[in-house]
Amino acid sequence: MKNKILLILVIVIIASGAYYFTQKDKEEPEVFQEQINFQIPENIATGYTSFQDWRIKVIYDETEYPSNFTIVDGQIDCEETPPEGSLPSGINKKVIGDRVYCIERVSEGAAGSVYTTYNYSTIYDNSLVSISFVTRCPNCYNFDDPAQTDCIKERETFDLDALINGIIEKNN
């Protein structure tokens, strides 16, 4: 009886060792890739527009890029939505600074405000970077002057593209 148990134990040990060494050879070599980190500004100076739900996603492997993006000459490319009136959603491609961005947006109105979900995607250091967030913009015409004028002026002058490109460029 002891010999049978000892024999079974030896077989298990040999089989475990053989399995370990054959699987070890099949494993992919470990790749150490420097992580890309982006910082969202804590205080965005706006009086009327608010920002929420910031998310940053970095995809290092080109085979995992979403199907609606392609890479051409190291820059992102996407199929744009035709400009038809004031559609609540769309995709457009835009050069900001020296980068090409694909910008997706979806808007909806609620209780005197418009909520817009944005997704800015670009290529940074051979990786796809997507920054998404939601803005809440009140209807400026719901305010009396001077707040109405201030709200309209902010809406006309605030450069959302520069804010996002600044986040990308200040990578640390």
SULZI-V583963 format. One record per helix or strand. SS is the DSSP state (@ for helix, = for strand). FROM is the first residue (numbers start at 1). TO is the last residue. If there is no record, write none. Layout:
((SS FROM TO) (SS FROM TO))
//
This chain:
((@ 2 26) (= 50 59) (@ 62 64) (= 69 72) (= 75 78) (= 89 96) (= 99 110) (= 113 124) (= 127 138) (@ 140 142) (@ 147 157) (@ 160 169))
//
